[in-house]
Amino acid sequence: MFNKKILILSVVVLVFLSGGYLIYQNFQETIPKETFSETKLDEEVKIQADRDTYTPELSSTVGIGLTPIYTLDRHLETVKFHWHTNYGHFVSWEPPDYKINLLGTEVINNGEKIYWLYPSTEMDIKKPSVQISLSIEDAQSGQLLTMSSLKIDWEDEDIAKVKK
């Protein structure tokens, strides 16, 4: 009688554990594998703005200077920095001549500082909120490694203000 109870109890425990294992396997198949792996984000980027506000009336600068602040687990030669804005455009402005070079709304560079601005011809008109994005991609495959964004709103219609 005692052995029969142990046998029944063993079978019940085995069935319970088997059912639990099957549920676990089924659950694991419905969740992407990345969720279960221990991922360590070694590659990060943030966009640092050199000023909080900008208007074309300012004579001290060509725009809002944007610098990528990043930690990469690879050599810089193996990545590219991909900038995009939905309004305004990017320019470069570097020594020794400090000549303004128009870059456009989408730029790929090696991580150097660029400037965002909007044309003075668009003052006194309603402008959209500005979204600037920066992604760091593998230079050969184009695979996204990490990304960040910066938002610019408007104050008094013509003053671009970096949102913090």
MODA-V221969 format. One record per pair of residues at least 24 apart in sequence whose ideal C-beta (glycine too) atoms are under 10 Angstrom apart, sorted by the first residue. I is the first residue (numbers start at 0). GAP is how many residues later the second one is. If there is no record, write none. Layout:
I|GAP / I|GAP
//
This chain:
39|33 / 40|30 / 40|32 / 40|105 / 41|29 / 41|30 / 41|31 / 41|32 / 41|103 / 41|104 / 42|27 / 42|28 / 42|29 / 42|30 / 42|31 / 42|36 / 42|93 / 42|102 / 42|103 / 43|25 / 43|26 / 43|27 / 43|28 / 43|29 / 43|92 / 43|101 / 43|102 / 43|103 / 43|104 / 44|24 / 44|25 / 44|26 / 44|27 / 44|34 / 44|36 / 44|66 / 44|89 / 44|90 / 44|91 / 44|100 / 44|101 / 44|102 / 44|103 / 45|24 / 45|25 / 45|88 / 45|100 / 45|102 / 45|103 / 45|104 / 46|36 / 46|69 / 46|85 / 46|86 / 46|87 / 46|100 / 46|101 / 46|102 / 46|103 / 46|115 / 47|65 / 47|100 / 47|102 / 48|67 / 48|83 / 48|101 / 48|103 / 48|113 / 48|114 / 48|115 / 49|63 / 49|65 / 49|112 / 50|109 / 50|110 / 50|111 / 51|100 / 51|107 / 51|108 / 51|109 / 51|110 / 51|111 / 51|112 / 52|99 / 52|102 / 52|106 / 52|107 / 52|108 / 52|109 / 53|34 / 53|61 / 53|62 / 53|63 / 53|64 / 53|98 / 53|104 / 53|105 / 53|106 / 53|107 / 53|108 / 54|62 / 54|63 / 54|65 / 54|68 / 54|100 / 54|101 / 54|102 / 54|103 / 54|104 / 54|105 / 54|106 / 55|61 / 55|62 / 55|63 / 55|64 / 55|65 / 55|66 / 55|67 / 55|102 / 55|104 / 56|63 / 56|66 / 56|101 / 56|102 / 57|59 / 57|101 / 60|32 / 60|54 / 60|56 / 61|29 / 61|30 / 61|31 / 61|36 / 61|38 / 61|53 / 61|54 / 61|55 / 62|25 / 62|26 / 62|27 / 62|28 / 62|30 / 62|37 / 62|51 / 62|52 / 62|53 / 62|54 / 62|55 / 62|97 / 63|24 / 63|50 / 63|51 / 63|52 / 63|53 / 63|66 / 63|68 / 63|86 / 63|88 / 63|96 / 63|97 / 63|98 / 64|28 / 64|48 / 64|49 / 64|50 / 64|51 / 65|24 / 65|47 / 65|48 / 65|49 / 65|50 / 65|66 / 65|68 / 65|84 / 65|96 / 66|44 / 66|45 / 66|46 / 66|47 / 67|41 / 67|42 / 67|43 / 67|44 / 67|45 / 67|46 / 67|66 / 67|68 / 67|80 / 68|42 / 68|79 / 69|41 / 69|64 / 69|66 / 69|75 / 69|76 / 69|78 / 70|75 / 71|39 / 71|64 / 71|73 / 71|74 / 72|72 / 73|62 / 73|64 / 73|65 / 73|71 / 74|64 / 75|34 / 75|35 / 75|60 / 75|63 / 76|33 / 76|62 / 77|60 / 77|61 / 77|62 / 77|67 / 78|31 / 78|32 / 78|57 / 78|58 / 78|59 / 78|60 / 78|61 / 78|66 / 78|67 / 79|28 / 79|29 / 79|30 / 79|31 / 79|55 / 79|56 / 79|57 / 79|58 / 79|59 / 79|60 / 79|62 / 79|65 / 80|26 / 80|27 / 80|28 / 80|29 / 80|30 / 80|31 / 80|33 / 80|53 / 80|54 / 80|55 / 80|56 / 81|24 / 81|25 / 81|26 / 81|27 / 81|51 / 81|52 / 81|53 / 81|54 / 81|55 / 81|60 / 81|62 / 81|65 / 82|24 / 82|25 / 82|26 / 82|31 / 82|33 / 82|49 / 82|50 / 82|51 / 82|52 / 83|24 / 83|47 / 83|48 / 83|49 / 83|50 / 83|51 / 83|65 / 84|31 / 84|32 / 84|33 / 84|45 / 84|46 / 84|47 / 84|48 / 84|65 / 84|67 / 85|42 / 85|43 / 85|44 / 85|45 / 85|46 / 85|47 / 86|29 / 86|31 / 86|35 / 86|40 / 86|41 / 86|42 / 86|43 / 86|44 / 86|45 / 86|65 / 86|73 / 87|27 / 87|28 / 87|29 / 87|30 / 87|31 / 87|34 / 87|39 / 87|40 / 87|42 / 87|44 / 87|64 / 87|72 / 88|26 / 88|27 / 88|28 / 88|29 / 88|30 / 89|24 / 89|25 / 89|26 / 89|27 / 89|42 / 90|24 / 90|25 / 90|26 / 92|24 / 104|27 / 105|27 / 106|27 / 107|27 / 107|29 / 107|31 / 109|29 / 110|25 / 115|34 / 115|36 / 115|44 / 115|46 / 116|43 / 117|34 / 117|40 / 117|42 / 119|38 / 121|36 / 122|34 / 122|35 / 123|33 / 123|34 / 124|32 / 124|33 / 125|28 / 125|31 / 126|25 / 126|26 / 126|27 / 126|30 / 126|31 / 126|33 / 127|24 / 127|25 / 127|26 / 128|24 / 128|25 / 128|34 / 129|24 / 129|30 / 129|31 / 129|32 / 129|33 / 131|30
//
